[in-house]
Structures are given as C-alpha cells and as structure tokens.
C-alpha cells in the first residue's frame, strides 16, 4: 500500500465514524453511548485534520477506491 492510499483511506474511514456518531447523537437516549459518540467525534476529527496535512492527502476518492488502488499497486 502506498502512503497516500493509506492516508486517504484513513481519512475516509475516520470520516465515516464521525458521520455515524453524529447520526447516533440525533437519536440515542443512552447517556453512555452518547458520551462515547462525542469522544469518537472529537478524536476522529482531530486525526482527520492531522492526516490532511500529509502529502498526497486529497478528497474525492472513496475509501474503497483508495483500497482498490493499493491492491492494484501491490500486484
């Protein structure tokens, strides 16, 4: 796997965790689950910002496309 494929796949992966957690906050009644989701949003958002600083970080491709590129490169 190339560095930029990894970085972009991780951005997409963390972004999905943030999206799921935000959706959960809109409907969950569990204070424990809500607290966990808030922590996920905070931590993953911070990591996304860090990952976006790396060379090769770009938006546009889906996680699947980055993983497919990485698999193709390893052949």
C-alpha positions as a printed Julia matrix, in Angstrom:
75×3 Matrix{Float64}:
   0.0    0.0    0.0
   1.31   3.44  -0.87
   1.47   6.19   1.73
  -1.11   8.38   0.01
  -3.51   5.45  -0.36
  -3.21   4.79   3.37
  -3.7    8.43   4.33
  -6.75   8.88   2.12
  -8.33   5.58   3.17
  -7.89   6.56   6.82
  -9.45   9.99   6.22
 -12.48   8.29   4.68
 -12.6    5.67   7.47
 -12.46   8.28  10.24
 -14.95  10.46   8.39
 -17.44   7.6    8.35
 -17.0    7.14  12.12
 -17.72  10.85  12.64
 -20.81  10.72  10.39
 -22.17   7.64  12.17
 -21.58   9.18  15.59
 -23.34  12.4   14.61
 -26.34  10.41  13.36
 -26.41   8.5   16.62
 -26.45  11.7   18.68
 -29.64  12.71  16.92
 -31.49   9.64  18.13
 -29.77   7.9   21.05
 -31.22   8.16  24.52
 -28.33   6.36  26.22
 -26.06   8.81  28.0
 -23.21   6.27  27.91
 -23.47   5.73  24.16
 -23.88   9.46  23.53
 -20.77  10.18  25.6
 -18.81   7.59  23.63
 -20.05   9.03  20.3
 -18.98  12.52  21.37
 -15.5   11.2   22.17
 -15.33   9.48  18.78
 -16.28  12.73  17.02
 -13.64  14.7   18.89
 -10.81  12.18  18.47
 -11.51  11.18  14.88
 -11.99  14.79  13.75
  -8.61  15.66  15.21
  -6.99  12.71  13.42
  -8.6   13.7   10.12
  -7.05  17.16  10.44
  -3.65  15.6   11.12
  -3.96  13.2    8.18
  -4.97  16.04   5.84
  -1.56  17.65   6.43
   0.32  14.74   4.82
   1.47  14.99   1.2
  -0.92  13.14  -1.05
  -3.97  13.72   1.15
  -6.89  14.52  -1.07
 -10.63  14.4   -1.12
 -12.71  12.87  -3.82
 -11.86   9.19  -3.84
 -13.81   6.85  -1.66
 -12.13   4.56   0.84
 -12.93   1.64  -1.45
 -11.22   3.36  -4.41
  -8.11   4.0   -2.32
  -8.02   0.38  -1.17
  -8.5   -0.84  -4.75
  -5.61   1.38  -5.88
  -3.44  -0.01  -3.11
  -4.29  -3.6   -4.04
  -3.51  -2.89  -7.69
  -0.16  -1.35  -6.73
   0.8   -4.44  -4.75
   0.46  -6.75  -7.76
